[in-house]
Amino acid sequence: GFAGPLQSVKGKVVLKGADGRVIRELVKDVQVSTAQGYSSGDFENSFNWKFPASVSKGQYLLDTELLVNGKKVANNSRTITLI
């Protein structure tokens, strides 16, 4: 938002197998937070989805990205274990 007007804020989640192959990807709009009953310029997001039935037990990589006006401004990667 510093370099121009804020047009969109999206969150992206990518589930990858141990080999780096993308298994599932989800992108959605991030909502303005109204936790206090008013908009304070804060955003919050949550994702709910099920692992595909074809996914077996093991370790996977979960990448998350924050996209502002279509450009990645933050990301995080985490290894998760499905048991």
Backbone hydrogen bonds in HBPLUS format (Angstrom, degrees):
<---DONOR---> <-ACCEPTOR-->    atom                        ^
c    i                          cat <-CA-CA->   ^        H-A-AA   ^      H-
h    n   atom  resd res      DA  || num        DHA   H-A  angle D-A-AA Bond
n    s   type  num  typ     dist DA aas  dist angle  dist       angle   num
A0069-ASN N   A0008-SER O   2.82 MM  61  4.92 167.5  1.83 143.1 147.5     1
A0030-VAL N   A0009-VAL O   2.83 MM  21  5.54 172.7  1.84 143.5 142.4     2
A0010-LYS N   A0067-LEU O   2.84 MM  57  5.06 163.3  1.86 150.2 155.9     3
A0067-LEU N   A0010-LYS O   2.86 MM  57  5.06 176.1  1.86 155.6 157.0     4
A0011-GLY N   A0028-LYS O   2.86 MM  17  5.57 161.6  1.90 167.9 170.3     5
A0028-LYS N   A0011-GLY O   2.98 MM  17  5.57 158.1  2.03 156.5 163.7     6
A0012-LYS N   A0065-GLU O   2.94 MM  53  5.02 154.6  2.01 148.3 149.8     7
A0065-GLU N   A0012-LYS O   2.85 MM  53  5.02 148.8  1.95 143.0 149.1     8
A0013-VAL N   A0026-LEU O   2.85 MM  13  5.29 160.4  1.89 155.8 162.6     9
A0026-LEU N   A0013-VAL O   2.89 MM  13  5.29 156.7  1.94 155.4 161.9    10
A0014-VAL N   A0063-ASP O   2.80 MM  49  5.07 160.1  1.84 152.0 156.5    11
A0063-ASP N   A0014-VAL O   2.88 MM  49  5.07 166.7  1.89 156.3 156.5    12
A0015-LEU N   A0024-ARG O   2.83 MM   9  5.20 169.0  1.84 159.4 163.2    13
A0023-ILE N   A0015-LEU O   2.76 MM   8  5.55 170.4  1.77 157.3 159.9    14
A0024-ARG N   A0015-LEU O   3.34 MM   9  5.20 159.4  2.39 135.2 138.2    15
A0016-LYS N   A0061-LEU O   2.80 MM  45  5.03 164.8  1.83 157.1 160.8    16
A0061-LEU N   A0016-LYS O   2.91 MM  45  5.03 162.8  1.94 143.2 148.5    17
A0017-GLY N   A0021-ARG O   2.89 MM   4  5.37 159.1  1.93 151.1 154.3    18
A0020-GLY N   A0017-GLY O   2.86 MM   3  5.25 164.3  1.89 118.5 122.0    19
A0044-GLU N   A0031-GLN O   3.02 MM  13  5.81 161.7  2.06 166.0 171.9    20
A0033-SER N   A0042-ASP O   2.75 MM   9  5.35 169.7  1.77 134.5 137.8    21
A0037-GLY N   A0034-THR O   2.88 MM   3  4.98 158.2  1.93 109.3 115.8    22
A0055-VAL N   A0052-PRO O   3.05 MM   3  5.65 169.1  2.06 121.2 124.6    23
A0058-GLY N   A0082-LEU O   2.99 MM  24  5.31 152.7  2.07 136.4 144.2    24
A0082-LEU N   A0058-GLY O   2.79 MM  24  5.31 166.8  1.81 163.4 161.2    25
A0060-TYR N   A0080-ILE O   2.80 MM  20  5.33 159.9  1.84 158.3 163.7    26
A0080-ILE N   A0060-TYR O   2.80 MM  20  5.33 164.4  1.82 153.3 158.8    27
A0062-LEU N   A0078-ARG O   2.79 MM  16  5.26 169.3  1.80 159.0 162.9    28
A0078-ARG N   A0062-LEU O   2.99 MM  16  5.26 144.3  2.12 133.7 145.0    29
A0064-THR N   A0076-ASN O   2.82 MM  12  5.26 161.6  1.85 160.3 164.8    30
A0076-ASN N   A0064-THR O   2.92 MM  12  5.26 146.8  2.03 147.3 150.1    31
A0066-LEU N   A0074-ALA O   2.86 MM   8  5.16 156.7  1.91 147.1 146.4    32
A0073-VAL N   A0066-LEU O   2.88 MM   7  5.81 169.8  1.89 169.1 171.5    33
A0068-VAL N   A0071-LYS O   2.88 MM   3  5.32 154.8  1.94 154.3 148.1    34
A0071-LYS N   A0068-VAL O   3.03 MM   3  5.32 169.0  2.05 115.2 118.1    35
